[in-house]
Amino acid sequence: MKNKVFSAFMILLALPNYAQQFTWENQEYKAINSVAKVVEMDGAKVLEVTRDLVKSPFDINNIENSVDGPTFVKLANTDIENGTIEVKMLSKIQSDSPFPQARGFIGLAYRIDEANTMFENIYLRPSNGRADDQLRRNHTIQYFAYPGYTFSRLRKESNGLYETYADIGLNEWIDVRIEFYKEKVALYINNQKSPNFIVNKMLGKSTHGSIGLWVEVGTIGYFKDLKVTKN
């Protein structure tokens, strides 16, 4: 697949210390600790997102404090307490990834507060979905809450309650829908009728806010067909 940057679709602020701001599909976005651009993939315009390792450095010797943070493209002028997010996403692993165990981390952040200091998140590890190791498969879907409830903390304290398996892979479009209401969130993959994953009591402190197209270290993430519905 060949990618070609369509800079005409971007409105950027190149000032230091300011988030990259742009318009995509008639929506305003801000790139928070990430870099975004509109590219063409298989004849369609999609949003490419990578983590900005300058604004958000990664320390392989301190993974616990280097991941599961605000590294997303945030929808501007949006405030949702309960609702549904639908999007198609695809991830690749960067050839020069600073993290050898990169899994194509890609997902959705929601209830992001204005200062990006609190949010909920569900993300995918697509390279785990068809691994020959069952334990890796069990870590394909992950929930976390920022700040404080990282994947590693939840894995240690909750015995797999906040992650599960899904039949997905790298370099393929994945239909993702999350529905969140009060303390509960459900994830649906590739239009399944029943949820692939549920969290009955979310752990974050934020009760409303914006949504974000989230990626983690070593990932080139692609997004298209975003739809957000308030309940």
Secondary structure, 3 states (H helix, E strand, C coil): CCCCECHHHCCCCCCCCCCEEEEECCEEEEEECEEEEEEEECCEEEEEEEECCCCCCCCCCCHHHCCCCCCEEEECCCCECCEEEEEEEEEEECCCCCCCCCCCCEEEEEEECCCCCCEEEEEECHHHCCCCCHHHHCCCEEEEEECCECHHHHHHHHCCCCEECCCCCCCCCEEEEEEEECCEEEEEECCCCCCCEEECCCCCCCCCEEEEEEECCCEEEEEEEEEEEEC
